[in-house]
Amino acid sequence: MTIDTLAGPLQAALAAKGYSQLTPVQEAVLAPELDGRDMLVSAQTGSGKTVAFGLAMSPQVMGGIDNFLPADKPMALIIAPTRELALQVQRELVWLYEGAVVASCVGGMDYRTEKRALDRGAHIVVGTPGRLRDHVERRSLDLSELAVVVLDEADEMLDMGFADDLEFLLGSAPEEKRVLMFSATVPREIAKLAETYQRDARRVEVKSTASQHADIEYKAISVSNRDKEPAIFNVLRWYDARCAIVFVKTRANVNHLHARMVNRGFPVVALSGELSQSERLHALQALRDGRARVCIATDVAARGIDLPGLDLVIHADLPSNSETLLHRSGRTGRAGNKGTSVLVVPQAEFRKANRLLQGAKLVAEWGKAPGADEVQSREDERLISDPSLLEGMGEDTAIAANLLEAHSSEAIAAAFVRLWRAKRSAPEELAEDLPPPAPLPPRERGEFGASVWYKLSVGHEGRAEARWLLPKICEAGGIAKDGIGAIRVQQNVTFVQIAEQLASRFKEVTEIEPGLTMERQAEAPEFGPKGRVAGDAPRKPYARREEGDAPRKPYARREEGDAPRKPYARRDEGDAPRKPWAGRDEGDAPRKPYVRREEGDAPRKPWAGRDEGDAPRKPYARREEGDAPRKPYARREDSDAPRRSFERRDGDAPSKPRWTPTDGERPMRDDRPAKPGPRSAGFKSHGGSPERPARSSGFKSHGEGNFDRKPRGEGGAEGRPFAKREGGKFDGPRPAGSKPFGAKPFGAKPAAPRGDAKDTSKRFVPPKGPRK
């Protein structure tokens, strides 16, 4: 199918974008036999999949008409794994379907703005799985009239853990819908998802006629671990790409490398999952505008982003698999442009890099990182061929003439070179270049083969361990761990076995780090049966340390000729019983109960357990003189008579009341014992104490205190309720019209205002009328 067979609006949109012919994947999805059917499409990165599924869903979106009707409920739903990819798909569909309403629903954006856009209606909705599910659950997105669902980068969405969200969205859509899945690879999970939610789907696999990533040049540079970051800086200076991206594994690596590059003056931005959506958009816009030329990102953050003019991809951290390597490198070399993909390979990851390249069916050119002199020479060539030197004088003729009159041409040229170099940091000095190590010959398990022994200047006294020394030795020689054999840690030194093929990478005396050296040995040391070097002094036995003692030597392995330790001896029958914890036998006299021991008492016999037939022990009860023995607790059985419930019997004397009413009055209890004052006494809520009485007393909730109010006269019926009366009695009920208790404490007077202080006891009444 060609562009001429498409609908009129689509032909006009493609022509406006400069499309002369369709790509292979775009032609494959428009085949007549695939019209209206579900598809599972796999094509390499950068092959035009976005426009492909935009053309494939045109019959369901346009419905055979050239102009779109007013938007109501969405007819197409596109699901993308990341925010950037979703927004990129939205931009592509906006120019492809001119006149259609394309709404986006991505995380990090304002939910209310998206909801208002959905309420106004949309023909196509593009979003990420999590945010789309939120809109569906909150009933702001109606999928009842959905005709087609597109899953872009479906494999990546499953890797990111969106399987549940995808199943929810596909299950919420109508059964009579078309499902299109686009992915660079089709793993088992994608095939299983297609079988569940697609009906009679057709598998479309598009392979490019040219070799994979033919427009991308792959290079692999071998560096030592300590030169990894300087090598990245030199590679960026060497290529001087208009736009470059550096891939790392974690967010922490992004922040670390970003700080290092900012200090060196690189125009760099960072992309990671911890950034907000606005920060991510600003970073991408800086790359598109040219304000930034380098982007440091993780695999997830950079998935789906399309940066125009991306010429260089650097793998600072090697990817975990070959598919990720292809996805990373696919950011460059698009639309017929050339690109370069550089793998920074430490010596310990040489074999992993080869496996990744073989799995991706790629061939890389191995070499070393550019050194400081090479980078400086390359930049000098750019200086001489700078386009500004070829331009005419223009308006700067006068000042140029003044410079030539005031200074010589040599001085002006030297100043120009200094100003040019001042914009950039100095190239990084790298250590001695190390070629990739040759693979070691296969050997049988347990045999290391020909080797050379080295002695390290640290041992047990320096807390040396094999797991601490192994990475340091690998870094010092630029070798992998399989090139190291035995590591024997001694008292003061450590012996290490290095494969003979790799021994040339170490000097006679190599300084691994300050204070730690590695010296080559003429012959292999002789070790004892326990791994210790023969002739070492035996270790002193353990002794309890006292103040002032010399420091103890660390543990040393025992050697031949040492006196053997006494082994543990199991006790046999006939041996004398061990004191004092000898086991009890049948027939022994019972042990006496516990009695506090006094000086001169005979030693106590050990405790003996109680046997069957012994008299039961009486339960615990506090005994008084003359008390009868207490009966033990007996558990009630089902056949026992039920306990009698409490009933007041007729004729019984009534219980003594807590107070006795007298003439309608209620006396206050004065027989309660006084409570001790709290730690912080003196406050009205704490009751006071004899040493420090309560500060403010006289409230009914504070108990009896220092009532300052004078008692009313006898017979004063108008007294307040619960007020202390003379004789310790209280009056009757409060008369009508009296103030309730609590309006003002007894004896309390309002404090007089000081100076010009305002009286705050009155309520503020706002003025009437509008404010002037």
C-alpha positions in Angstrom: 0.0 0.0 0.0 1.2 3.5 -0.8 0.4 6.9 0.4 -2.0 7.5 -2.5 -4.3 4.8 -1.2 -4.8 6.5 2.2 -7.6 8.8 3.2 -7.4 12.4 2.0 -6.7 14.0 5.4 -3.9 11.4 6.2 -2.3 12.0 2.8 -2.2 15.7 3.4 -0.7 15.3 6.8 2.0 12.9 5.6 2.9 15.2 2.7 3.1 18.2 5.0 5.7 16.2 7.1 7.7 15.3 4.0 6.8 11.6 3.7 7.5 10.4 0.2 7.0 6.7 1.0 6.1 4.6 3.9 8.5 2.5 6.0 8.3 -1.3 6.0 6.4 -1.5 9.2 3.9 1.1 8.1 3.3 -0.7 4.8 2.9 -4.1 6.7 0.1 -2.9 9.0 -1.8 -1.5 6.1 -2.0 -4.8 4.2 -5.6 -5.5 3.0 -5.8 -8.8 4.8 -5.2 -7.1 8.1 -8.0 -4.6 7.8 -10.0 -4.7 11.1 -8.1 -7.5 12.7 -6.1 -7.7 15.9 -2.3 -7.5 15.3 0.9 -8.3 17.3 3.6 -6.3 15.6 7.3 -6.5 16.4 9.8 -4.2 14.7 13.1 -2.7 15.7 13.5 0.6 17.5 13.3 3.7 15.3 11.3 2.0 12.4 8.3 4.4 12.6 5.9 2.3 14.8 4.1 5.4 16.1 2.9 6.5 12.7 2.3 2.8 11.8 -0.3 2.2 14.5 -1.7 5.7 13.8 -2.4 4.7 10.2 -3.6 1.2 11.3 -6.4 2.5 13.5 -7.7 5.1 11.1 -10.8 3.1 10.0 -12.0 3.0 13.6 -11.1 6.6 14.4 -12.4 8.3 11.2 -15.2 6.0 10.4 -14.9 6.5 6.6 -15.4 10.3 6.8 -12.9 13.1 6.1 -14.0 15.5 8.9 -14.3 14.6 12.6 -17.6 15.0 14.4 -17.8 16.8 17.7 -15.8 14.8 20.3 -17.8 12.9 22.9 -16.5 9.6 24.3 -13.0 8.4 23.1 -12.9 5.9 20.2 -9.2 5.0 20.5 -6.9 4.5 23.5 -3.1 4.4 23.3 -1.2 3.1 26.3 2.5 3.9 26.6 5.0 2.9 29.4 6.5 6.3 30.2 5.3 9.9 30.4 7.7 11.1 27.7 6.7 8.4 25.2 3.0 9.2 25.9 3.5 12.9 25.2 5.6 12.1 22.1 2.8 9.8 20.8 0.3 12.6 21.4 2.4 15.1 19.4 2.6 12.6 16.5 -1.1 11.9 16.5 -2.0 15.6 16.6 -0.4 16.4 13.3 -1.4 13.0 11.8 -5.1 13.5 12.7 -5.6 17.2 12.1 -8.9 18.3 13.6 -9.1 15.5 16.1 -9.1 16.1 19.9 -6.2 14.1 21.4 -6.1 14.1 25.2 -3.3 13.0 27.4 -3.4 11.3 30.8 0.1 10.9 32.3 1.4 10.8 35.9 2.9 13.9 37.3 0.4 16.2 35.5 -2.6 18.0 37.1 -5.4 15.5 37.5 -8.1 18.2 37.4 -6.9 19.6 34.1 -7.0 16.1 32.5 -10.5 15.5 33.9 -11.8 18.7 32.5 -10.3 17.8 29.1 -12.0 14.4 29.2 -15.3 15.9 30.3 -15.2 18.2 27.2 -14.8 15.1 25.0 -11.9 13.6 23.1 -11.6 11.4 20.0 -8.2 9.8 21.1 -6.8 9.4 24.6 -3.1 8.7 25.2 -1.7 7.9 28.6 0.3 5.8 31.0 -1.3 2.7 32.6 -1.4 4.0 36.2 -3.0 7.4 35.4 -5.5 5.9 32.9 -6.6 3.4 35.5 -7.2 6.2 38.0 -9.4 8.0 35.6 -11.4 4.9 34.9 -11.9 4.1 38.6 -13.0 7.7 39.3 -15.4 7.6 36.4 -13.8 10.5 34.6 -12.8 8.3 31.6 -15.6 6.3 29.9 -14.5 3.4 27.7 -17.9 2.2 26.7 -17.6 3.4 23.0 -13.9 2.4 22.6 -13.2 0.8 19.2 -9.5 0.3 19.2 -6.8 -0.1 21.9 -3.1 0.2 21.1 -0.3 -1.0 23.5 2.9 0.8 22.5 6.2 -0.8 23.9 4.2 -3.6 25.5 7.3 -5.5 26.5 8.6 -2.5 28.5 5.3 -2.1 30.3 5.4 -5.7 31.5 9.0 -5.2 32.6 8.0 -2.1 34.6 5.2 -4.0 36.5 2.1 -2.7 34.7 0.6 -6.1 34.0 -2.3 -5.6 36.5 -3.1 -2.1 35.1 -3.1 -3.4 31.5 -5.4 -6.2 32.4 -7.7 -3.8 34.1 -7.9 -1.4 31.2 -8.4 -4.1 28.6 -11.1 -5.7 30.8 -12.9 -2.4 31.2 -13.1 -1.8 27.4 -15.9 -3.4 25.3 -15.4 -6.9 24.1 -16.0 -5.9 20.5 -12.8 -3.9 20.2 -9.7 -4.1 18.1 -6.4 -4.6 20.1 -3.0 -3.7 18.5 0.2 -4.5 20.3 3.5 -3.0 19.1 6.8 -4.1 20.7 10.4 -4.3 19.8 10.6 -7.9 21.1 7.8 -10.4 21.8 8.7 -12.3 25.0 6.5 -15.1 26.5 4.5 -12.6 28.7 3.5 -10.6 25.7 2.4 -13.7 23.8 0.3 -14.8 26.8 -1.3 -11.3 27.1 -2.1 -11.4 23.3 -3.8 -14.8 23.6 -6.0 -13.5 26.4 -7.2 -10.2 25.0 -6.9 -10.6 21.3 -9.1 -12.5 18.9 -7.6 -14.4 16.0 -4.6 -12.0 16.0 -2.1 -11.9 13.2 1.6 -11.8 14.0 3.4 -9.2 12.0 7.2 -9.3 12.2 9.1 -6.7 10.2 12.8 -7.2 9.6 14.8 -4.4 8.0 16.4 -5.3 4.7 19.7 -3.8 6.0 21.6 -5.1 9.0 20.3 -4.1 12.4 21.2 -0.6 13.3 23.1 -0.1 10.1 23.4 3.6 10.6 24.9 3.2 14.1 28.7 2.7 14.6 29.5 0.6 17.6 32.7 1.2 19.6 33.9 -0.5 22.8 36.7 1.1 24.8 38.6 -0.8 27.5 39.4 1.2 30.6 40.5 0.5 34.2 38.0 1.0 37.0 39.6 4.2 38.2 39.6 5.7 34.7 36.0 5.0 33.9 34.6 8.5 34.5 37.6 10.4 33.0 37.2 8.2 29.9 33.6 9.3 29.6 34.6 12.9 29.8 37.3 12.4 27.1 34.9 10.6 24.8 32.4 13.5 25.0 35.2 16.0 24.2 36.5 13.8 21.4 33.2 13.5 19.5 31.9 16.9 20.5 28.4 15.7 19.5 25.5 18.2 19.1 23.4 16.1 21.4 24.6 13.1 23.5 23.0 10.8 26.1 24.9 8.9 28.8 23.1 5.8 30.2 23.7 4.6 33.8 21.9 2.1 36.0 20.6 3.9 39.1 19.4 7.3 40.2 22.4 7.6 42.5 24.7 7.2 39.5 22.8 9.9 37.6 23.2 12.4 40.4 26.9 11.6 40.9 27.8 11.8 37.3 25.7 14.9 36.8 27.6 16.7 39.6 31.0 15.7 38.2 30.1 16.9 34.7 28.7 20.2 35.9 31.9 20.9 37.8 33.8 20.4 34.5 31.6 22.9 32.6 29.6 20.5 30.5 26.1 21.7 29.5 24.3 18.7 31.0 20.9 17.8 32.3 19.7 14.7 34.2 16.7 12.4 33.7 15.6 10.0 36.5 12.5 8.8 38.2 12.8 11.2 41.1 12.2 14.3 39.0 8.8 15.8 38.7 7.1 16.0 35.3 7.8 19.7 34.9 11.5 19.1 35.6 11.6 16.4 33.1 9.9 18.5 30.5 12.3 21.4 31.2 15.3 19.1 30.8 14.1 17.7 27.4 13.3 21.2 26.2 16.8 22.3 27.1 18.2 19.5 24.9 15.9 20.4 22.0 16.8 24.1 22.3 20.5 23.5 22.4 20.9 25.0 25.9 22.1 21.5 27.0 24.1 19.1 24.9 24.5 16.1 27.3 21.8 14.1 29.0 22.4 11.6 31.8 19.6 9.1 32.2 18.5 5.7 33.4 17.0 3.1 31.1 13.4 3.7 32.4 13.6 7.5 32.3 15.0 7.5 28.7 12.6 4.9 27.3 10.7 6.4 24.4 12.2 9.8 24.3 13.0 11.2 20.8 15.7 13.8 20.8 16.4 15.4 17.4 20.0 15.4 16.4 21.1 12.8 18.9 24.5 11.8 17.6 26.2 9.9 20.4 25.1 7.3 23.0 27.5 6.3 25.8 26.9 3.2 27.9 28.6 4.3 31.2 27.1 1.2 32.9 26.7 -1.8 30.7 23.0 -2.9 30.3 21.7 -6.1 31.8 20.7 -7.7 28.5 21.1 -7.4 24.7 17.5 -6.0 24.2 18.3 -3.1 26.5 21.5 -2.5 24.5 19.5 -2.2 21.3 16.9 0.1 22.9 19.6 2.4 24.3 21.5 2.5 21.0 18.2 3.0 19.0 17.9 6.6 20.4 20.5 7.6 17.7 20.8 6.8 14.0 17.2 7.5 13.1 15.6 8.7 9.9 18.7 8.0 7.9 21.1 9.9 10.2 24.3 8.5 11.4 25.0 7.8 15.1 27.7 6.4 17.4 27.2 4.0 20.3 30.2 3.7 22.7 30.5 1.0 25.4 32.7 1.9 28.3 34.0 -1.5 29.4 36.1 -2.0 32.6 38.5 -4.9 32.6 36.3 -7.0 34.9 33.3 -6.6 32.5 35.1 -7.6 29.3 33.3 -10.9 28.9 29.9 -9.4 29.8 30.4 -6.9 27.0 31.2 -9.6 24.5 28.0 -11.6 25.5 25.9 -8.5 25.1 27.2 -7.8 21.6 26.9 -11.4 20.5 23.3 -11.6 21.8 22.4 -8.4 19.9 24.2 -9.7 16.8 26.4 -6.6 16.7 30.0 -6.1 15.9 31.9 -3.4 17.8 35.3 -1.9 17.2 37.5 -2.4 20.3 40.0 0.3 21.2 41.3 2.5 24.0 39.8 5.7 25.4 41.3 8.9 23.9 44.0 10.4 26.0 44.5 14.0 27.1 47.0 14.7 24.2 44.6 13.2 21.6 41.6 15.2 22.9 43.6 18.4 22.9 44.9 17.8 19.4 41.3 17.2 18.2 40.0 20.4 19.8 42.9 22.4 18.2 41.8 21.1 14.8 38.3 22.3 15.5 39.7 25.7 16.6 41.5 26.2 13.3 38.4 25.2 11.3 35.9 27.2 13.4 33.2 28.6 11.1 33.5 32.0 12.7 37.0 32.4 11.2 35.6 32.1 7.7 33.0 34.8 8.1 33.5 38.3 6.9 34.5 41.2 9.2 31.0 42.8 9.1 30.4 45.4 11.8 33.5 44.4 13.7 35.9 45.9 11.2 36.7 49.0 13.3 37.5 47.1 16.5 39.5 44.6 14.6 41.6 47.3 13.1 42.2 48.8 16.5 43.3 45.5 17.9 45.8 45.1 15.1 47.2 48.6 15.7 47.5 48.0 19.5 48.7 44.4 19.4 50.6 42.1 17.1 48.8 39.4 15.2 50.6 36.7 17.2 49.4 38.2 20.5 45.8 38.4 19.2 46.0 34.8 17.9 47.4 33.6 21.3 44.6 35.4 23.1 42.0 33.8 20.9 43.4 30.4 21.7 43.4 31.1 25.4 39.8 32.3 25.2 38.8 29.2 23.3 40.3 26.8 25.8 39.0 28.7 28.8 35.4 27.7 27.8 36.4 24.0 28.4 38.0 22.1 31.2 41.4 20.5 30.6 41.3 16.9 29.1 41.5 14.1 31.6 44.8 12.3 32.1 44.3 8.5 31.9 46.4 5.8 33.4 48.5 3.5 31.3 46.4 2.1 28.5 45.5 -1.5 29.0 44.4 -3.7 26.1 41.6 -6.1 26.6 42.9 -9.2 28.4 43.1 -12.4 26.4 40.7 -15.1 27.5 42.3 -17.7 29.8 42.5 -21.3 28.5 39.9 -23.7 29.8 41.0 -25.6 32.9 39.6 -28.5 34.9 37.6 -27.7 38.0 39.8 -27.3 41.0 43.0 -26.7 39.1 44.4 -23.2 38.7 47.3 -23.9 36.4 50.6 -22.0 36.1 50.7 -19.0 38.4 52.8 -16.4 40.2 52.6 -15.6 43.9 52.5 -12.1 45.3 52.8 -10.9 48.9 50.6 -8.1 50.2 51.7 -6.0 53.1 48.6 -6.6 55.2 47.3 -9.5 57.2 45.0 -10.5 60.1 46.4 -7.6 62.2 45.2 -5.2 59.5 41.8 -6.9 59.4 42.4 -8.1 55.9 39.8 -10.4 54.3 39.7 -12.0 50.9 36.4 -10.3 49.9 38.1 -6.9 50.7 41.3 -7.6 48.8 39.8 -9.2 45.7 38.3 -6.1 44.0 41.4 -4.0 44.9 43.7 -6.6 43.2 41.4 -6.7 40.1 41.3 -2.9 39.8 45.1 -2.6 40.3 45.9 -5.0 37.4 42.8 -4.5 35.3 41.9 -8.2 35.4 38.8 -10.3 36.2 38.4 -12.3 39.3 38.9 -15.6 37.5 42.5 -14.6 37.0 43.1 -14.8 40.8 43.6 -18.1 42.5 44.2 -18.7 46.2 44.3 -15.8 48.7 46.1 -16.8 52.0 45.7 -14.3 54.8 48.5 -14.6 57.4 49.2 -12.8 60.6 50.9 -9.8 59.1 51.0 -10.5 55.3 48.8 -12.0 52.6 49.8 -14.3 49.7 47.8 -14.1 46.4 48.0 -16.4 43.4 47.8 -14.7 40.0 47.5 -16.5 36.7 50.8 -16.5 34.8 49.3 -15.0 31.6 48.2 -11.9 33.7 51.3 -11.5 35.9 52.8 -9.0 33.4 50.1 -6.5 34.4 51.7 -6.2 37.8 55.1 -4.7 38.6 57.7 -6.1 40.9 56.3 -3.9 43.6 52.8 -2.5 42.9 51.2 0.0 45.2 47.5 -0.8 45.3 46.7 2.1 47.6 48.6 4.2 50.1 50.0 1.8 52.7 49.1 -1.4 50.7 51.8 -2.8 48.4 51.9 -6.0 46.4 55.4 -7.6 45.9 56.2 -10.4 43.5 57.6 -13.6 45.0 60.4 -15.6 43.3 58.8 -18.9 44.4 55.6 -20.2 45.9 55.5 -20.1 49.7 55.2 -23.3 51.8 52.0 -23.5 53.7 51.2 -25.8 56.7 48.2 -28.1 56.9 46.0 -25.3 58.3 47.1 -22.7 55.6 49.7 -21.0 57.7 53.2 -20.4 56.5 55.7 -22.8 58.1 57.8 -21.4 60.9 55.3 -19.0 62.4 55.3 -18.7 66.2 52.4 -20.4 67.9 49.6 -18.2 69.2 49.3 -17.6 72.9 46.3 -19.1 74.7 43.3 -17.0 75.8 43.8 -15.2 79.1 41.5 -12.7 80.8 42.7 -9.2 80.2 43.5 -6.8 83.1 44.0 -3.1 83.1 47.6 -2.3 82.1 48.2 -5.5 80.2 49.9 -5.3 76.8 47.5 -5.6 73.8 46.5 -9.1 72.8 47.8 -10.6 69.6 45.0 -11.7 67.2 44.1 -15.4 66.6 46.9 -17.5 65.0 46.4 -20.9 63.5 48.1 -23.8 65.4 51.0 -25.6 63.7 52.6 -29.0 63.9 54.5 -29.6 67.1 52.2 -27.6 69.3 50.9 -29.2 72.4 47.5 -30.8 71.6 44.4 -29.2 73.2 42.6 -31.3 75.7 39.5 -32.7 74.0 36.1 -32.7 75.5 35.6 -35.9 77.6 32.1 -37.3 78.1 31.5 -38.5 81.6 31.1 -42.3 82.1 29.3 -44.4 84.7 31.3 -44.7 87.9 32.7 -41.2 87.8 32.2 -39.1 90.8 29.1 -36.8 90.6 29.8 -33.3 89.5 29.1 -30.6 92.0 26.6 -29.0 92.4 24.4 -29.9 89.5 24.2 -33.6 89.7 21.1 -35.3 88.3 18.6 -36.7 90.8 17.9 -40.5 90.8 14.9 -42.4 92.0 15.0 -43.0 95.8 16.9 -39.9 96.6 15.7 -37.9 99.6 13.7 -34.8 98.6 15.6 -31.5 98.5 14.9 -29.1 101.2 13.1 -25.8 100.3 15.0 -22.6 99.8 16.4 -21.0 103.0 18.6 -18.0 103.0 22.1 -19.2 103.7 24.2 -18.0 106.5 27.9 -18.3 107.1 28.8 -21.7 108.5 25.7 -23.5 107.3 26.1 -26.9 105.7 25.9 -26.9 101.9 22.4 -27.2 100.5 21.3 -30.3 98.6 20.2 -29.8 95.0 16.5 -29.4 94.1 14.5 -32.5 93.3 11.4 -32.5 91.2 8.1 -33.7 92.6 7.0 -37.2 91.7 3.6 -38.8 91.3 1.9 -39.6 94.6 3.3 -36.7 96.5 0.9 -34.6 98.5 -0.4 -31.7 96.6 1.2 -28.3 97.4 -1.2 -25.9 99.1 -2.0 -22.8 97.1 -0.6 -19.5 98.0 -2.5 -17.4 100.6 -1.3 -14.7 102.9 -1.5 -16.3 106.3 -2.5 -14.6 109.6 -2.1 -15.9 113.0 -5.0 -18.1 114.0 -6.5 -18.4 110.5 -7.9 -21.7 109.4 -6.2 -23.3 106.4 -7.6 -22.1 103.1 -9.2 -24.5 100.7 -7.5 -24.9 97.3 -9.2 -23.8 94.1 -11.5 -26.4 92.5 -12.5 -26.1 88.9 -16.3 -26.4 88.5 -17.7 -29.3 86.4 -20.7 -29.4 84.1 -22.6 -31.5 86.7 -22.1 -29.0 89.5 -25.1 -26.9 90.6 -25.0 -23.4 89.2 -23.9 -20.6 91.4 -26.6 -18.5 93.0 -26.9 -15.1 91.6 -26.9 -12.1 94.0 -30.3 -11.3 95.4 -31.3 -8.9 98.1 -33.3 -10.9 100.6 -36.4 -9.6 102.4 -35.8 -8.7 105.9 -32.1 -8.2 105.5 -30.6 -5.1 107.0 -30.0 -2.4 104.3 -26.4 -1.7 103.4 -24.9 1.4 105.0 -25.2 4.3 102.6 -22.2 6.5 101.8 -24.1 9.5 103.1 -27.2 10.1 105.2 -29.6 12.8 104.1 -30.6 15.2 106.9 -33.5 17.6 106.4 -33.1 17.5 102.6 -29.5 18.5 102.8 -26.5 16.5 101.7 -23.3 16.5 103.8 -19.9 16.5 102.2 -17.7 13.5 102.9 -14.9 14.4 105.2 -13.8 10.9 106.1 -11.7 10.2 102.9 -8.0 10.0 103.5 -6.1 13.0 102.2 -4.2 12.2 99.0 -0.5 13.0 99.0 0.4 16.1 96.9 1.8 15.4 93.4 5.4 16.0 92.5 4.4 19.4 90.9 2.1 20.8 93.6 0.8 24.3 93.9 -1.5 24.3 90.9 -5.2 24.4 91.2 -5.6 21.1 89.3 -3.1 19.3 91.6 -4.8 19.9 94.9 -1.9 21.6 96.6 0.1 20.3 99.5 0.8 21.3 103.1 4.1 22.9 102.1 2.7 24.6 99.0 -1.0 25.2 98.9 -3.0 25.5 95.7 -2.6 28.8 93.9 -6.2 29.1 92.8 -8.8 27.3 94.8 -12.4 27.6 95.2 -13.6 25.6 92.2 -16.0 22.7 92.8 -13.8 20.4 90.6 -10.7 21.0 92.8 -12.1 19.5 95.9 -11.9 21.1 99.3 -9.4 23.9 99.3 -8.9 27.4 100.6 -12.3 28.9 100.0 -11.9 32.7 100.2 -15.6 33.5 99.6 -17.5 34.4 102.7 -20.3 31.9 103.5 -23.8 33.1 103.1 -26.1 33.4 106.0 -28.1 30.5 107.2 -31.2 29.8 105.4 -29.9 31.5 102.2 -31.9 29.5 99.6 -30.6 31.6 96.8 -27.1 30.3 97.2 -25.3 28.7 94.2 -25.5 24.9 94.0 -22.5 22.8 95.3 -21.1 25.9 97.2 -19.8 25.2 100.6 -22.1 26.4 103.3 -21.5 26.8 107.0 -21.5 23.7 109.0 -20.3 21.6 106.0 -23.7 21.4 104.4 -25.0 22.5 101.0 -28.1 24.4 100.0 -30.9 23.1 97.9 -31.3 23.5 94.2 -30.2 26.7 92.4 -33.0 29.2 92.0 -34.2 30.4 88.6 -32.4 33.3 87.1 -29.1 32.8 89.0 -25.8 32.6 87.0 -24.5 29.0 86.3 -21.5 27.8 88.1 -18.3 28.5 86.3 -19.1 32.0 85.0 -16.6 33.5 87.5 -14.5 31.6 90.1 -15.1 32.3 93.8 -12.9 35.1 95.0 -11.4 35.7 91.5 -11.2 39.3 90.2 -10.4 40.4 86.7 -6.9 41.8 86.4 -6.7 45.5 85.8 -5.3 46.6 82.5 -1.8 47.9 82.5 -1.1 51.3 80.9 -2.8 51.7 77.6 -3.7 48.0 77.3 -7.1 47.4 75.8 -9.9 45.6 77.5 -10.0 42.2 75.8 -12.9 40.9 77.9 -15.4 42.4 75.4 -16.3 40.6 72.2 -15.3 42.3 69.0 -18.3 43.4 66.9 -17.5 44.0 63.3 -18.6 47.3 61.9 -21.6 47.4 59.6 -21.4 48.4 56.0 -18.7 47.8 53.4 -15.0 48.3 54.3 -13.6 51.5 53.2 
